[in-house]
Amino acid sequence: MKRYLLTITLLGVCALSYAQEGPTSEEIKAVLSSMEEQNGPLFKDPLSAFGPSSMEELQLTIAERDDGWSQGVQEWSPQDSVKFFYDELGRETATETLEYSFGEWNLVARSTNNYNDQGLVDTTLNEAYEQDEWQPSSRNVLTYNDEGNVLEDRTERWSAEEWQPLRRTVNTYDDEGNRTETVRENWDSSMESWIPFFKFEFEYISGTELLFSRNFLIWNAGLGDYFNSSRIEFYYDEQERSSYRLDYDGNGDEWSLDERRTFEYESPTSDVVTESIIESYIDGEWELDRRFRYIYDGNVTESYQEDWDSEAEDWTPINLTINEGDEEGRLIFRLSRVWIDSTSSYQDEESIEWTFNDDNRVRIIKRRDAEAGELVNTSRNTRFYTTIVSTEEQFAADRSLLLYPNPNPGIFTVDLSNTSLQRSTSLQLRCTDLQGRTIVNRDIAPAGSTVEVSLPNVPTGTYVLYLTDGQQMWQQKIVIQR
């Protein structure tokens, strides 16, 4: 087992080394308290907390702090913070939450992870800090199949000196490892049984791993059965890009058409979406409703939302979002604007700025003040990082995948040209969340020096993608935005 040494450097305030247990509460409090006026350049995003042991170093979050802006005195006021702990493999073992009151940081909650033999989280214990000691409040217990897919995620609460069931989510998979059903149930203590709440049903295109439909059904206790709530059908072109989708409303045992969303791309071979048009199904006909247009200029993306005016037979502006990235593909600025009819122009409503350096990231949110008529500070979030460095003399080569686009809507291309994986005819793909829990685990076949990946049933969020040929593992963090 490769061992790591945690070396923590926070804004030059302190440089500390920890072998596994992480910094003490007093040390973190001292660092956080010294950050009152910190607003320097932001951080690099960390690698996942669960990565291949061949990595030379991992960058992990060691602390996170939220501040609120006091408009009256024009200064930041500390609100709460979180500190993070890791084991020798760089896996997150615990987090502790602190609140700021009466001029000092006070512990309020803790979450602790336990890992099974597969290296996956099987228990997360949540505790509250009361009367100078930790009191258990709830826990999540996860079970997996041999492929690392979650079969059950059960939440229990601590009561009367014992753990009592509260709710659970149960997943079912097909032979290819695709999730086919997710059922949410609540525990009825009077009946001592699980009562259905809702469920998702997933269907895939025959012979592929492409999602065809997703049904959402809600439990009707009176009928003792589920009733239809909503349905989405996904359709793809020859390049397996999303061409359009159909949305249905539940109608008894039937589905009634509601919306159609069509996607346009930059070119016949591009994965870059330039337009999405939404139509409503009314009286048996499709009628234009709204659309989103995307304009790309280097690292800047403009996203326009427009509504269809049936009387003028033209599109009318609603809002505009401008995203700007840096040369490393990180989002550094977002401006949200709304259209004002009286002035026939856009008005700024919110802006978010991210700044990065090697040890921290700062995100500042400004929102429009009705009285001032301008954007003013509302909140600030600062994350601080540590680097875990291997203590072995020999290091494996850096194995970071190149994939694009990133962020993406769940469909992207992985470039294998600079990796040893391009010589393989079969690869194993694994996608995890930032807690190391497996979201997708399946075999894929490269097409020359690239791999086209579709994750249509993975929700919006940040994940880590791993590819291995059984000998070497490569990874990259991905951001899915739908």
HELIX and SHEET records of a PDB file:
HELIX    1   1 SER A   25  SER A   33  1                                   9    
HELIX    2   2 SER A  420  ARG A  423  5                                   4    
SHEET    1   A24 CYS A  14  TYR A  18  0                                        
SHEET    2   A24 TYR A   4  LEU A  10 -1                                        
SHEET    3   A24 GLU A 374  SER A 390 -1                                        
SHEET    4   A24 GLU A  57  SER A  70 -1                                        
SHEET    5   A24 GLU A  75  TYR A  86 -1                                        
SHEET    6   A24 GLU A  92  SER A 101 -1                                        
SHEET    7   A24 GLU A 104  TYR A 115 -1                                        
SHEET    8   A24 VAL A 121  GLU A 130 -1                                        
SHEET    9   A24 GLU A 133  TYR A 144 -1                                        
SHEET   10   A24 VAL A 150  SER A 159 -1                                        
SHEET   11   A24 GLU A 162  TYR A 173 -1                                        
SHEET   12   A24 ARG A 179  ASP A 188 -1                                        
SHEET   13   A24 SER A 193  TYR A 204 -1                                        
SHEET   14   A24 LEU A 211  ASN A 220 -1                                        
SHEET   15   A24 ASP A 225  TYR A 236 -1                                        
SHEET   16   A24 SER A 242  ASN A 251 -1                                        
SHEET   17   A24 GLU A 254  TYR A 265 -1                                        
SHEET   18   A24 VAL A 273  ILE A 282 -1                                        
SHEET   19   A24 GLU A 285  ASP A 297 -1                                        
SHEET   20   A24 VAL A 300  ASP A 309 -1                                        
SHEET   21   A24 ASP A 314  GLY A 325 -1                                        
SHEET   22   A24 LEU A 331  ILE A 340 -1                                        
SHEET   23   A24 SER A 345  PHE A 356 -1                                        
SHEET   24   A24 ASN A 360  ASP A 369 -1                                        
SHEET    1   B 3 LEU A 402  TYR A 404  0                                        
SHEET    2   B 3 ILE A 411  ASP A 415 -1                                        
SHEET    3   B 3 THR A 450  SER A 454 -1                                        
SHEET    1   C 4 THR A 438  ILE A 444  0                                        
SHEET    2   C 4 LEU A 427  THR A 432 -1                                        
SHEET    3   C 4 GLY A 461  THR A 468 -1                                        
SHEET    4   C 4 MET A 473  ILE A 480 -1                                        
END                                                                             
